[in-house]
Amino acid sequence: MDINLKPITVVISSLIKPGMMKIARQALYEVIKEVIAQEIDCQAIHVYEDHDNLQRLLIIEKWTSKGIFLGSHMQMPYMKAFMQAAESFLDGKADFTCWDEVLVAP
């Protein structure tokens, strides 16, 4: 099977600049609303805050394929706008990794 056609989980870890968390959360909320409303290939998006570092966010997204996530999703106008806006509140680059599910507990 083509790995770009298998379901994936995308894990994104990012640091937010001091004093910018409220702006970052609002921007994430707005873009997530768009993604969920317009992209049927996005199955879920969850955002977590690091218990020990309140400037760190972890985003876990479920997609029908890596190809969709890296392709059409990243080309959506609202994603391009979000990525540009994120430069103002991200403290460095976000770390993106793609994961394949290998085990599901009964």
CYANA upper distance limits for C-alpha pairs under 8 A (distance plus 0.5 A):
  1 MET  CA      5 LEU  CA      7.85
  1 MET  CA      6 LYS  CA      8.02
  2 ASP  CA      6 LYS  CA      7.52
  3 ILE  CA     65 SER  CA      8.43
  3 ILE  CA     66 LYS  CA      7.90
  4 ASN  CA     65 SER  CA      6.12
  4 ASN  CA     66 LYS  CA      5.32
  4 ASN  CA     67 GLY  CA      5.17
  4 ASN  CA     68 ILE  CA      8.38
  5 LEU  CA     64 THR  CA      7.75
  5 LEU  CA     65 SER  CA      5.27
  5 LEU  CA     66 LYS  CA      7.09
  5 LEU  CA     67 GLY  CA      6.96
  6 LYS  CA     64 THR  CA      7.03
  6 LYS  CA     65 SER  CA      5.47
  6 LYS  CA     66 LYS  CA      7.51
  7 PRO  CA     62 LYS  CA      7.96
  7 PRO  CA     63 TRP  CA      6.24
  7 PRO  CA     64 THR  CA      4.76
  7 PRO  CA     65 SER  CA      5.03
  7 PRO  CA     66 LYS  CA      7.53
  7 PRO  CA    100 ASP  CA      7.66
  8 ILE  CA     62 LYS  CA      6.48
  8 ILE  CA     63 TRP  CA      5.96
  8 ILE  CA     64 THR  CA      6.92
  8 ILE  CA     65 SER  CA      6.21
  8 ILE  CA     66 LYS  CA      6.63
  8 ILE  CA     98 CYS  CA      6.92
  8 ILE  CA     99 TRP  CA      6.13
  8 ILE  CA    100 ASP  CA      5.73
  8 ILE  CA    101 GLU  CA      7.58
  9 THR  CA     60 ILE  CA      7.29
  9 THR  CA     61 GLU  CA      6.07
  9 THR  CA     62 LYS  CA      5.07
  9 THR  CA     63 TRP  CA      6.81
  9 THR  CA     98 CYS  CA      6.27
  9 THR  CA     99 TRP  CA      5.51
  9 THR  CA    100 ASP  CA      6.92
  9 THR  CA    101 GLU  CA      7.99
 10 VAL  CA     59 ILE  CA      8.40
 10 VAL  CA     60 ILE  CA      6.21
 10 VAL  CA     61 GLU  CA      5.50
 10 VAL  CA     62 LYS  CA      6.82
 10 VAL  CA     63 TRP  CA      8.10
 10 VAL  CA     96 PHE  CA      7.44
 10 VAL  CA     97 THR  CA      6.29
 10 VAL  CA     98 CYS  CA      5.06
 10 VAL  CA     99 TRP  CA      6.68
 11 VAL  CA     58 LEU  CA      7.56
 11 VAL  CA     59 ILE  CA      6.29
 11 VAL  CA     60 ILE  CA      5.25
 11 VAL  CA     61 GLU  CA      7.05
 11 VAL  CA     95 ASP  CA      8.48
 11 VAL  CA     96 PHE  CA      6.36
 11 VAL  CA     97 THR  CA      5.81
 11 VAL  CA     98 CYS  CA      6.83
 11 VAL  CA     99 TRP  CA      8.06
 12 ILE  CA     58 LEU  CA      6.16
 12 ILE  CA     59 ILE  CA      5.48
 12 ILE  CA     60 ILE  CA      6.96
 12 ILE  CA     94 ALA  CA      6.99
 12 ILE  CA     95 ASP  CA      5.95
 12 ILE  CA     96 PHE  CA      5.11
 12 ILE  CA     97 THR  CA      7.03
 13 SER  CA     56 ARG  CA      7.74
 13 SER  CA     57 LEU  CA      6.39
 13 SER  CA     58 LEU  CA      5.11
 13 SER  CA     59 ILE  CA      6.96
 13 SER  CA     94 ALA  CA      6.20
 13 SER  CA     95 ASP  CA      5.64
 13 SER  CA     96 PHE  CA      7.28
 14 SER  CA     56 ARG  CA      6.18
 14 SER  CA     57 LEU  CA      5.92
 14 SER  CA     58 LEU  CA      7.06
 14 SER  CA     90 LEU  CA      7.47
 14 SER  CA     91 ASP  CA      8.04
 14 SER  CA     92 GLY  CA      8.31
 14 SER  CA     93 LYS  CA      7.50
 14 SER  CA     94 ALA  CA      5.00
 14 SER  CA     95 ASP  CA      6.84
 15 LEU  CA     55 GLN  CA      6.06
 15 LEU  CA     56 ARG  CA      4.94
 15 LEU  CA     57 LEU  CA      6.89
 15 LEU  CA     90 LEU  CA      6.47
 15 LEU  CA     91 ASP  CA      5.71
 15 LEU  CA     92 GLY  CA      7.49
 15 LEU  CA     94 ALA  CA      7.73
 16 ILE  CA     20 MET  CA      6.94
 16 ILE  CA     21 MET  CA      6.67
 16 ILE  CA     24 ALA  CA      7.83
 16 ILE  CA     55 GLN  CA      5.56
 16 ILE  CA     56 ARG  CA      6.59
 16 ILE  CA     57 LEU  CA      8.03
 16 ILE  CA     89 PHE  CA      6.21
 16 ILE  CA     90 LEU  CA      5.17
 16 ILE  CA     91 ASP  CA      5.56
 17 LYS  CA     21 MET  CA      7.73
 17 LYS  CA     55 GLN  CA      7.43
 17 LYS  CA     89 PHE  CA      5.99
 17 LYS  CA     90 LEU  CA      6.25
 17 LYS  CA     91 ASP  CA      5.36
 18 PRO  CA     55 GLN  CA      7.37
 20 MET  CA     24 ALA  CA      6.63
 20 MET  CA     89 PHE  CA      6.13
 21 MET  CA     25 ARG  CA      6.52
 21 MET  CA     55 GLN  CA      7.47
 21 MET  CA     89 PHE  CA      8.07
 22 LYS  CA     26 GLN  CA      6.72
 23 ILE  CA     27 ALA  CA      6.65
 23 ILE  CA     89 PHE  CA      7.87
 24 ALA  CA     28 LEU  CA      6.61
 24 ALA  CA     86 ALA  CA      7.81
 24 ALA  CA     89 PHE  CA      6.68
 24 ALA  CA     90 LEU  CA      8.49
 25 ARG  CA     29 TYR  CA      6.51
 26 GLN  CA     30 GLU  CA      6.73
 27 ALA  CA     31 VAL  CA      6.74
 27 ALA  CA     82 PHE  CA      7.62
 27 ALA  CA     86 ALA  CA      8.45
 28 LEU  CA     32 ILE  CA      6.38
 29 TYR  CA     33 LYS  CA      6.71
 30 GLU  CA     34 GLU  CA      7.07
 31 VAL  CA     35 VAL  CA      6.70
 31 VAL  CA     78 TYR  CA      7.17
 31 VAL  CA     79 MET  CA      7.55
 31 VAL  CA     82 PHE  CA      7.31
 32 ILE  CA     36 ILE  CA      6.55
 32 ILE  CA     45 ILE  CA      7.82
 33 LYS  CA     37 ALA  CA      6.56
 34 GLU  CA     38 GLN  CA      6.42
 34 GLU  CA     39 GLU  CA      8.49
 34 GLU  CA     78 TYR  CA      7.91
 35 VAL  CA     39 GLU  CA      5.88
 35 VAL  CA     42 CYS  CA      7.71
 36 ILE  CA     40 ILE  CA      7.67
 36 ILE  CA     42 CYS  CA      7.06
 36 ILE  CA     43 GLN  CA      8.42
 36 ILE  CA     44 ALA  CA      8.21
 39 GLU  CA     73 HIS  CA      8.14
 41 ASP  CA     63 TRP  CA      6.16
 41 ASP  CA     64 THR  CA      5.75
 41 ASP  CA     65 SER  CA      8.23
 41 ASP  CA     68 ILE  CA      7.82
 42 CYS  CA     61 GLU  CA      7.93
 42 CYS  CA     62 LYS  CA      6.54
 42 CYS  CA     63 TRP  CA      5.18
 42 CYS  CA     64 THR  CA      7.17
 43 GLN  CA     61 GLU  CA      8.00
 43 GLN  CA     62 LYS  CA      5.69
 43 GLN  CA     63 TRP  CA      6.11
 43 GLN  CA     64 THR  CA      7.73
 44 ALA  CA     60 ILE  CA      8.45
 44 ALA  CA     61 GLU  CA      6.02
 44 ALA  CA     62 LYS  CA      5.61
 44 ALA  CA     63 TRP  CA      7.94
 45 ILE  CA     59 ILE  CA      7.47
 45 ILE  CA     60 ILE  CA      6.21
 45 ILE  CA     61 GLU  CA      4.86
 45 ILE  CA     62 LYS  CA      7.05
 46 HIS  CA     59 ILE  CA      6.17
 46 HIS  CA     60 ILE  CA      5.71
 46 HIS  CA     61 GLU  CA      6.93
 47 VAL  CA     57 LEU  CA      7.36
 47 VAL  CA     58 LEU  CA      6.26
 47 VAL  CA     59 ILE  CA      4.94
 47 VAL  CA     60 ILE  CA      6.96
 48 TYR  CA     57 LEU  CA      6.12
 48 TYR  CA     58 LEU  CA      5.49
 48 TYR  CA     59 ILE  CA      6.73
 49 GLU  CA     53 ASN  CA      8.30
 49 GLU  CA     54 LEU  CA      6.78
 49 GLU  CA     55 GLN  CA      8.26
 49 GLU  CA     56 ARG  CA      6.55
 49 GLU  CA     57 LEU  CA      5.23
 49 GLU  CA     58 LEU  CA      6.81
 50 ASP  CA     54 LEU  CA      6.16
 50 ASP  CA     55 GLN  CA      8.01
 50 ASP  CA     56 ARG  CA      5.99
 50 ASP  CA     57 LEU  CA      6.62
 50 ASP  CA     58 LEU  CA      7.82
 63 TRP  CA     68 ILE  CA      8.07
 63 TRP  CA     69 PHE  CA      7.14
 64 THR  CA     68 ILE  CA      7.76
 65 SER  CA     69 PHE  CA      6.99
 66 LYS  CA     70 LEU  CA      6.53
 66 LYS  CA     98 CYS  CA      8.06
 67 GLY  CA     71 GLY  CA      6.02
 67 GLY  CA     72 SER  CA      8.48
 68 ILE  CA     72 SER  CA      6.02
 68 ILE  CA     73 HIS  CA      6.54
 69 PHE  CA     73 HIS  CA      5.60
 69 PHE  CA     74 MET  CA      7.03
 70 LEU  CA     74 MET  CA      6.24
 71 GLY  CA     75 GLN  CA      7.01
 72 SER  CA     76 MET  CA      6.94
 73 HIS  CA     79 MET  CA      7.77
 74 MET  CA     79 MET  CA      6.31
 74 MET  CA     80 LYS  CA      7.34
 75 GLN  CA     79 MET  CA      7.18
 75 GLN  CA     80 LYS  CA      6.99
 76 MET  CA     80 LYS  CA      6.86
 77 PRO  CA     81 ALA  CA      6.68
 78 TYR  CA     82 PHE  CA      6.50
 79 MET  CA     83 MET  CA      6.54
 80 LYS  CA     84 GLN  CA      6.79
 81 ALA  CA     85 ALA  CA      6.65
 82 PHE  CA     86 ALA  CA      6.39
 83 MET  CA     87 GLU  CA      7.33
 84 GLN  CA     88 SER  CA      8.42
 85 ALA  CA     89 PHE  CA      8.12
 86 ALA  CA     90 LEU  CA      6.24
 90 LEU  CA     94 ALA  CA      7.92
